[in-house]
Amino acid sequence: MRLRTRKASHRPVAPELAKCAQCGAAVRPHRVCPACGYYKGRQVVSVAVA
Ligand SMILES: [Zn+2]
């Protein structure tokens, strides 16, 4: 029965999420926050504010 071993490689990726220190949005670690553009306390990407 090979199905079990095949499925083992299909397991979902671990939900790696951190909280943005600036806006509190769920962001991925070591990534710029997509919501506010902040990373490590400073804004590195300008986000268009509506
Ligand atoms: Zn943010």
N, CA, C, O and the ligand as a Tripos MOL2 file, in Angstrom:
@<TRIPOS>MOLECULE
protein
  201   199    51     0     0
PROTEIN
NO_CHARGES

@<TRIPOS>ATOM
      1 N           0.8570   -1.2010    0.0000 N.3       1 MET1
      2 CA          0.0000    0.0000    0.0000 C.3       1 MET1
      3 C           0.8840    1.2390    0.0000 C.2       1 MET1
      4 O           1.5000    1.5790    1.0100 O.2       1 MET1
      5 N           0.9340    1.8850   -1.1130 N.am      2 ARG2
      6 CA          1.8760    3.0000   -1.2270 C.3       2 ARG2
      7 C           1.2320    4.3530   -0.9140 C.2       2 ARG2
      8 O           1.9140    5.3700   -0.7840 O.2       2 ARG2
      9 N          -0.0850    4.3380   -0.7990 N.am      3 LEU3
     10 CA         -0.8020    5.6000   -0.6450 C.3       3 LEU3
     11 C          -0.3010    6.3760    0.5700 C.2       3 LEU3
     12 O          -0.1490    7.5960    0.5220 O.2       3 LEU3
     13 N          -0.0470    5.6530    1.6550 N.am      4 ARG4
     14 CA          0.3250    6.3330    2.8870 C.3       4 ARG4
     15 C           1.6350    7.1090    2.7110 C.2       4 ARG4
     16 O           1.7370    8.2560    3.1460 O.2       4 ARG4
     17 N           2.5880    6.5190    2.1070 N.am      5 THR5
     18 CA          3.8790    7.1960    1.9470 C.3       5 THR5
     19 C           3.7660    8.3510    0.9670 C.2       5 THR5
     20 O           4.4440    9.3700    1.1020 O.2       5 THR5
     21 N           2.9070    8.1790   -0.0120 N.am      6 ARG6
     22 CA          2.7360    9.2650   -0.9770 C.3       6 ARG6
     23 C           2.1120   10.4800   -0.3110 C.2       6 ARG6
     24 O           2.5090   11.6160   -0.5700 O.2       6 ARG6
     25 N           1.1420   10.2330    0.5390 N.am      7 LYS7
     26 CA          0.4580   11.3320    1.1970 C.3       7 LYS7
     27 C           1.3840   12.0390    2.1790 C.2       7 LYS7
     28 O           1.2110   13.2280    2.4470 O.2       7 LYS7
     29 N           2.3340   11.3420    2.6990 N.am      8 ALA8
     30 CA          3.2030   11.9250    3.7240 C.3       8 ALA8
     31 C           3.9480   13.1330    3.1810 C.2       8 ALA8
     32 O           4.2480   14.0680    3.9230 O.2       8 ALA8
     33 N           4.2410   13.1150    1.9130 N.am      9 SER9
     34 CA          4.9810   14.2300    1.3370 C.3       9 SER9
     35 C           4.0560   15.3810    0.9850 C.2       9 SER9
     36 O           4.5120   16.4510    0.5820 O.2       9 SER9
     37 N           2.7710   15.1620    1.1340 N.am     10 HIS10
     38 CA          1.8100   16.2040    0.7600 C.3      10 HIS10
     39 C           1.3390   16.9990    1.9650 C.2      10 HIS10
     40 O           0.4050   17.7950    1.8700 O.2      10 HIS10
     41 N           1.9810   16.7840    3.0760 N.am     11 ARG11
     42 CA          1.4820   17.4710    4.2640 C.3      11 ARG11
     43 C           1.6470   18.9840    4.1000 C.2      11 ARG11
     44 O           2.6070   19.4490    3.4850 O.2      11 ARG11
     45 N           0.7190   19.7290    4.6440 N.am     12 PRO12
     46 CA          0.7500   21.1820    4.4720 C.3      12 PRO12
     47 C           1.9620   21.7960    5.1590 C.2      12 PRO12
     48 O           2.4910   21.2640    6.1340 O.2      12 PRO12
     49 N           2.3720   22.9040    4.6290 N.am     13 VAL13
     50 CA          3.5180   23.5950    5.1970 C.3      13 VAL13
     51 C           3.1220   24.1760    6.5520 C.2      13 VAL13
     52 O           1.9850   24.5970    6.7630 O.2      13 VAL13
     53 N           4.0690   24.1840    7.4370 N.am     14 ALA14
     54 CA          3.7850   24.7170    8.7700 C.3      14 ALA14
     55 C           3.4050   26.1910    8.6680 C.2      14 ALA14
     56 O           4.0950   26.9760    8.0180 O.2      14 ALA14
     57 N           2.3120   26.5550    9.3100 N.am     15 PRO15
     58 CA          1.8710   27.9550    9.2570 C.3      15 PRO15
     59 C           2.7700   28.8520   10.0850 C.2      15 PRO15
     60 O           2.5110   29.1090   11.2600 O.2      15 PRO15
     61 N           3.8100   29.3140    9.4620 N.am     16 GLU16
     62 CA          4.7330   30.1780   10.1910 C.3      16 GLU16
     63 C           4.2420   31.6070   10.1410 C.2      16 GLU16
     64 O           4.2890   32.2640    9.1010 O.2      16 GLU16
     65 N           3.7750   32.0730   11.2670 N.am     17 LEU17
     66 CA          3.2390   33.4240   11.2950 C.3      17 LEU17
     67 C           3.7400   34.1430   12.5370 C.2      17 LEU17
     68 O           3.7690   33.5860   13.6340 O.2      17 LEU17
     69 N           4.1230   35.3610   12.3400 N.am     18 ALA18
     70 CA          4.4940   36.2020   13.4660 C.3      18 ALA18
     71 C           3.5680   37.4090   13.4540 C.2      18 ALA18
     72 O           2.7470   37.5820   12.5540 O.2      18 ALA18
     73 N           3.7240   38.2300   14.4700 N.am     19 LYS19
     74 CA          2.8810   39.4140   14.5270 C.3      19 LYS19
     75 C           3.7080   40.6360   14.2100 C.2      19 LYS19
     76 O           4.8100   40.8100   14.7300 O.2      19 LYS19
     77 N           3.1770   41.4690   13.3640 N.am     20 CYS20
     78 CA          3.8690   42.7000   13.0440 C.3      20 CYS20
     79 C           3.9280   43.5830   14.2830 C.2      20 CYS20
     80 O           2.9180   43.8240   14.9440 O.2      20 CYS20
     81 N           5.1230   44.0540   14.5820 N.am     21 ALA21
     82 CA          5.2860   44.8840   15.7740 C.3      21 ALA21
     83 C           4.6550   46.2530   15.5700 C.2      21 ALA21
     84 O           4.3680   46.9650   16.5320 O.2      21 ALA21
     85 N           4.4490   46.6050   14.3420 N.am     22 GLN22
     86 CA          3.9380   47.9380   14.0340 C.3      22 GLN22
     87 C           2.4170   47.9630   14.0270 C.2      22 GLN22
     88 O           1.8000   48.7850   14.7050 O.2      22 GLN22
     89 N           1.8200   47.0700   13.2660 N.am     23 CYS23
     90 CA          0.3650   47.1340   13.1170 C.3      23 CYS23
     91 C          -0.3220   45.8940   13.6890 C.2      23 CYS23
     92 O          -1.5470   45.8580   13.8020 O.2      23 CYS23
     93 N           0.4620   44.8840   14.0490 N.am     24 GLY24
     94 CA         -0.1430   43.7190   14.6920 C.3      24 GLY24
     95 C          -0.7430   42.7280   13.7250 C.2      24 GLY24
     96 O          -1.4060   41.7770   14.1370 O.2      24 GLY24
     97 N          -0.5170   42.9400   12.4510 N.am     25 ALA25
     98 CA         -1.0620   42.0190   11.4710 C.3      25 ALA25
     99 C          -0.2400   40.7310   11.4500 C.2      25 ALA25
    100 O           0.9310   40.7220   11.8300 O.2      25 ALA25
    101 N          -0.8590   39.6690   11.0100 N.am     26 ALA26
    102 CA         -0.1510   38.4000   10.9230 C.3      26 ALA26
    103 C           0.7910   38.4470    9.7300 C.2      26 ALA26
    104 O           0.3560   38.5470    8.5830 O.2      26 ALA26
    105 N           2.0740   38.3730   10.0120 N.am     27 VAL27
    106 CA          3.0590   38.4270    8.9460 C.3      27 VAL27
    107 C           3.9920   37.2380    9.0680 C.2      27 VAL27
    108 O           4.0850   36.6110   10.1230 O.2      27 VAL27
    109 N           4.6680   36.9420    7.9990 N.am     28 ARG28
    110 CA          5.6150   35.8530    8.0520 C.3      28 ARG28
    111 C           6.9230   36.3730    8.6110 C.2      28 ARG28
    112 O           7.3380   37.4890    8.2980 O.2      28 ARG28
    113 N           7.5600   35.5890    9.4170 N.am     29 PRO29
    114 CA          8.8260   36.0210   10.0170 C.3      29 PRO29
    115 C           9.8650   36.3450    8.9470 C.2      29 PRO29
    116 O           9.9070   35.7130    7.8910 O.2      29 PRO29
    117 N          10.6790   37.3150    9.2290 N.am     30 HIS30
    118 CA         11.7560   37.7270    8.3260 C.3      30 HIS30
    119 C          11.2160   38.2350    7.0000 C.2      30 HIS30
    120 O          11.8750   38.1710    5.9630 O.2      30 HIS30
    121 N           9.9870   38.7450    7.0750 N.am     31 ARG31
    122 CA          9.3980   39.3230    5.8720 C.3      31 ARG31
    123 C           8.8480   40.7050    6.2220 C.2      31 ARG31
    124 O           8.4450   40.9690    7.3550 O.2      31 ARG31
    125 N           8.8430   41.5550    5.2390 N.am     32 VAL32
    126 CA          8.2580   42.8730    5.4560 C.3      32 VAL32
    127 C           6.7440   42.7190    5.6140 C.2      32 VAL32
    128 O           6.1000   41.9510    4.9000 O.2      32 VAL32
    129 N           6.2070   43.4570    6.5520 N.am     33 CYS33
    130 CA          4.7730   43.3830    6.7760 C.3      33 CYS33
    131 C           4.0470   43.9020    5.5390 C.2      33 CYS33
    132 O           4.2880   45.0290    5.1060 O.2      33 CYS33
    133 N           3.1760   43.1030    4.9790 N.am     34 PRO34
    134 CA          2.4540   43.5260    3.7700 C.3      34 PRO34
    135 C           1.4240   44.6060    4.0690 C.2      34 PRO34
    136 O           0.9710   45.3090    3.1660 O.2      34 PRO34
    137 N           1.0600   44.7320    5.3210 N.am     35 ALA35
    138 CA          0.0130   45.6890    5.6720 C.3      35 ALA35
    139 C           0.5740   47.0930    5.8420 C.2      35 ALA35
    140 O          -0.0190   48.0630    5.3700 O.2      35 ALA35
    141 N           1.7360   47.2070    6.5260 N.am     36 CYS36
    142 CA          2.2530   48.5370    6.8180 C.3      36 CYS36
    143 C           3.6500   48.7480    6.2410 C.2      36 CYS36
    144 O           4.1470   49.8740    6.2230 O.2      36 CYS36
    145 N           4.2780   47.6940    5.7770 N.am     37 GLY37
    146 CA          5.5820   47.8540    5.1460 C.3      37 GLY37
    147 C           6.7210   47.9670    6.1290 C.2      37 GLY37
    148 O           7.8260   48.3570    5.7530 O.2      37 GLY37
    149 N           6.4740   47.6340    7.3790 N.am     38 TYR38
    150 CA          7.5140   47.7550    8.3810 C.3      38 TYR38
    151 C           8.2550   46.4350    8.5640 C.2      38 TYR38
    152 O           7.6940   45.3490    8.4210 O.2      38 TYR38
    153 N           9.4920   46.5700    8.8730 N.am     39 TYR39
    154 CA         10.2900   45.3910    9.1900 C.3      39 TYR39
    155 C          11.3590   45.7830   10.1900 C.2      39 TYR39
    156 O          12.1620   46.6800    9.9330 O.2      39 TYR39
    157 N          11.3680   45.1180   11.3180 N.am     40 LYS40
    158 CA         12.3630   45.3830   12.3580 C.3      40 LYS40
    159 C          12.3310   46.8380   12.8030 C.2      40 LYS40
    160 O          13.3740   47.4530   13.0240 O.2      40 LYS40
    161 N          11.1460   47.3730   12.9310 N.am     41 GLY41
    162 CA         11.0210   48.6860   13.5310 C.3      41 GLY41
    163 C          11.1390   49.8470   12.5730 C.2      41 GLY41
    164 O          10.9690   50.9990   12.9720 O.2      41 GLY41
    165 N          11.4240   49.5660   11.3300 N.am     42 ARG42
    166 CA         11.4760   50.6850   10.4010 C.3      42 ARG42
    167 C          10.7450   50.3380    9.1150 C.2      42 ARG42
    168 O          10.6170   49.1720    8.7420 O.2      42 ARG42
    169 N          10.2790   51.3640    8.4610 N.am     43 GLN43
    170 CA          9.5160   51.1250    7.2540 C.3      43 GLN43
    171 C          10.4740   50.9430    6.0920 C.2      43 GLN43
    172 O          11.2800   51.8250    5.7940 O.2      43 GLN43
    173 N          10.3830   49.8160    5.4510 N.am     44 VAL44
    174 CA         11.2810   49.5210    4.3540 C.3      44 VAL44
    175 C          10.5430   49.5240    3.0270 C.2      44 VAL44
    176 O          11.1510   49.6220    1.9610 O.2      44 VAL44
    177 N           9.2350   49.4160    3.1080 N.am     45 VAL45
    178 CA          8.4340   49.4420    1.8890 C.3      45 VAL45
    179 C           7.3080   50.4420    2.0740 C.2      45 VAL45
    180 O           6.5920   50.4140    3.0760 O.2      45 VAL45
    181 N           7.1640   51.2970    1.1300 N.am     46 SER46
    182 CA          6.0830   52.2650    1.2500 C.3      46 SER46
    183 C           4.7680   51.6350    0.8270 C.2      46 SER46
    184 O           4.6350   51.0990   -0.2740 O.2      46 SER46
    185 N           3.8220   51.7120    1.7120 N.am     47 VAL47
    186 CA          2.5110   51.1380    1.4230 C.3      47 VAL47
    187 C           1.5540   52.2750    1.1270 C.2      47 VAL47
    188 O           1.4600   53.2470    1.8770 O.2      47 VAL47
    189 N           0.8700   52.1360    0.0530 N.am     48 ALA48
    190 CA         -0.0910   53.1710   -0.3270 C.3      48 ALA48
    191 C          -1.2460   53.1910    0.6570 C.2      48 ALA48
    192 O          -1.9560   52.1990    0.8250 O.2      48 ALA48
    193 N          -1.4210   54.3130    1.2910 N.am     49 VAL49
    194 CA         -2.5160   54.4370    2.2510 C.3      49 VAL49
    195 C          -3.7330   55.0400    1.5660 C.2      49 VAL49
    196 O          -3.6880   56.1420    1.0190 O.2      49 VAL49
    197 N          -4.7940   54.2970    1.6140 N.am     50 ALA50
    198 CA         -5.9930   54.7610    0.9250 C.3      50 ALA50
    199 C          -6.6430   55.9160    1.6790 C.2      50 ALA50
    200 O          -7.6690   56.4380    1.2450 O.2      50 ALA50
    201 ZN          2.5180   45.8170    9.8960 Zn       51 ZN51
@<TRIPOS>BOND
     1     1     2 1
     2     2     3 1
     3     3     4 2
     4     3     5 am
     5     5     6 1
     6     6     7 1
     7     7     8 2
     8     7     9 am
     9     9    10 1
    10    10    11 1
    11    11    12 2
    12    11    13 am
    13    13    14 1
    14    14    15 1
    15    15    16 2
    16    15    17 am
    17    17    18 1
    18    18    19 1
    19    19    20 2
    20    19    21 am
    21    21    22 1
    22    22    23 1
    23    23    24 2
    24    23    25 am
    25    25    26 1
    26    26    27 1
    27    27    28 2
    28    27    29 am
    29    29    30 1
    30    30    31 1
    31    31    32 2
    32    31    33 am
    33    33    34 1
    34    34    35 1
    35    35    36 2
    36    35    37 am
    37    37    38 1
    38    38    39 1
    39    39    40 2
    40    39    41 am
    41    41    42 1
    42    42    43 1
    43    43    44 2
    44    43    45 am
    45    45    46 1
    46    46    47 1
    47    47    48 2
    48    47    49 am
    49    49    50 1
    50    50    51 1
    51    51    52 2
    52    51    53 am
    53    53    54 1
    54    54    55 1
    55    55    56 2
    56    55    57 am
    57    57    58 1
    58    58    59 1
    59    59    60 2
    60    59    61 am
    61    61    62 1
    62    62    63 1
    63    63    64 2
    64    63    65 am
    65    65    66 1
    66    66    67 1
    67    67    68 2
    68    67    69 am
    69    69    70 1
    70    70    71 1
    71    71    72 2
    72    71    73 am
    73    73    74 1
    74    74    75 1
    75    75    76 2
    76    75    77 am
    77    77    78 1
    78    78    79 1
    79    79    80 2
    80    79    81 am
    81    81    82 1
    82    82    83 1
    83    83    84 2
    84    83    85 am
    85    85    86 1
    86    86    87 1
    87    87    88 2
    88    87    89 am
    89    89    90 1
    90    90    91 1
    91    91    92 2
    92    91    93 am
    93    93    94 1
    94    94    95 1
    95    95    96 2
    96    95    97 am
    97    97    98 1
    98    98    99 1
    99    99   100 2
   100    99   101 am
   101   101   102 1
   102   102   103 1
   103   103   104 2
   104   103   105 am
   105   105   106 1
   106   106   107 1
   107   107   108 2
   108   107   109 am
   109   109   110 1
   110   110   111 1
   111   111   112 2
   112   111   113 am
   113   113   114 1
   114   114   115 1
   115   115   116 2
   116   115   117 am
   117   117   118 1
   118   118   119 1
   119   119   120 2
   120   119   121 am
   121   121   122 1
   122   122   123 1
   123   123   124 2
   124   123   125 am
   125   125   126 1
   126   126   127 1
   127   127   128 2
   128   127   129 am
   129   129   130 1
   130   130   131 1
   131   131   132 2
   132   131   133 am
   133   133   134 1
   134   134   135 1
   135   135   136 2
   136   135   137 am
   137   137   138 1
   138   138   139 1
   139   139   140 2
   140   139   141 am
   141   141   142 1
   142   142   143 1
   143   143   144 2
   144   143   145 am
   145   145   146 1
   146   146   147 1
   147   147   148 2
   148   147   149 am
   149   149   150 1
   150   150   151 1
   151   151   152 2
   152   151   153 am
   153   153   154 1
   154   154   155 1
   155   155   156 2
   156   155   157 am
   157   157   158 1
   158   158   159 1
   159   159   160 2
   160   159   161 am
   161   161   162 1
   162   162   163 1
   163   163   164 2
   164   163   165 am
   165   165   166 1
   166   166   167 1
   167   167   168 2
   168   167   169 am
   169   169   170 1
   170   170   171 1
   171   171   172 2
   172   171   173 am
   173   173   174 1
   174   174   175 1
   175   175   176 2
   176   175   177 am
   177   177   178 1
   178   178   179 1
   179   179   180 2
   180   179   181 am
   181   181   182 1
   182   182   183 1
   183   183   184 2
   184   183   185 am
   185   185   186 1
   186   186   187 1
   187   187   188 2
   188   187   189 am
   189   189   190 1
   190   190   191 1
   191   191   192 2
   192   191   193 am
   193   193   194 1
   194   194   195 1
   195   195   196 2
   196   195   197 am
   197   197   198 1
   198   198   199 1
   199   199   200 2
@<TRIPOS>SUBSTRUCTURE
     1 MET1         2 RESIDUE 1 A MET
     2 ARG2         6 RESIDUE 1 A ARG
     3 LEU3        10 RESIDUE 1 A LEU
     4 ARG4        14 RESIDUE 1 A ARG
     5 THR5        18 RESIDUE 1 A THR
     6 ARG6        22 RESIDUE 1 A ARG
     7 LYS7        26 RESIDUE 1 A LYS
     8 ALA8        30 RESIDUE 1 A ALA
     9 SER9        34 RESIDUE 1 A SER
    10 HIS10       38 RESIDUE 1 A HIS
    11 ARG11       42 RESIDUE 1 A ARG
    12 PRO12       46 RESIDUE 1 A PRO
    13 VAL13       50 RESIDUE 1 A VAL
    14 ALA14       54 RESIDUE 1 A ALA
    15 PRO15       58 RESIDUE 1 A PRO
    16 GLU16       62 RESIDUE 1 A GLU
    17 LEU17       66 RESIDUE 1 A LEU
    18 ALA18       70 RESIDUE 1 A ALA
    19 LYS19       74 RESIDUE 1 A LYS
    20 CYS20       78 RESIDUE 1 A CYS
    21 ALA21       82 RESIDUE 1 A ALA
    22 GLN22       86 RESIDUE 1 A GLN
    23 CYS23       90 RESIDUE 1 A CYS
    24 GLY24       94 RESIDUE 1 A GLY
    25 ALA25       98 RESIDUE 1 A ALA
    26 ALA26      102 RESIDUE 1 A ALA
    27 VAL27      106 RESIDUE 1 A VAL
    28 ARG28      110 RESIDUE 1 A ARG
    29 PRO29      114 RESIDUE 1 A PRO
    30 HIS30      118 RESIDUE 1 A HIS
    31 ARG31      122 RESIDUE 1 A ARG
    32 VAL32      126 RESIDUE 1 A VAL
    33 CYS33      130 RESIDUE 1 A CYS
    34 PRO34      134 RESIDUE 1 A PRO
    35 ALA35      138 RESIDUE 1 A ALA
    36 CYS36      142 RESIDUE 1 A CYS
    37 GLY37      146 RESIDUE 1 A GLY
    38 TYR38      150 RESIDUE 1 A TYR
    39 TYR39      154 RESIDUE 1 A TYR
    40 LYS40      158 RESIDUE 1 A LYS
    41 GLY41      162 RESIDUE 1 A GLY
    42 ARG42      166 RESIDUE 1 A ARG
    43 GLN43      170 RESIDUE 1 A GLN
    44 VAL44      174 RESIDUE 1 A VAL
    45 VAL45      178 RESIDUE 1 A VAL
    46 SER46      182 RESIDUE 1 A SER
    47 VAL47      186 RESIDUE 1 A VAL
    48 ALA48      190 RESIDUE 1 A ALA
    49 VAL49      194 RESIDUE 1 A VAL
    50 ALA50      198 RESIDUE 1 A ALA
    51 ZN51       201 GROUP 0 **** ****
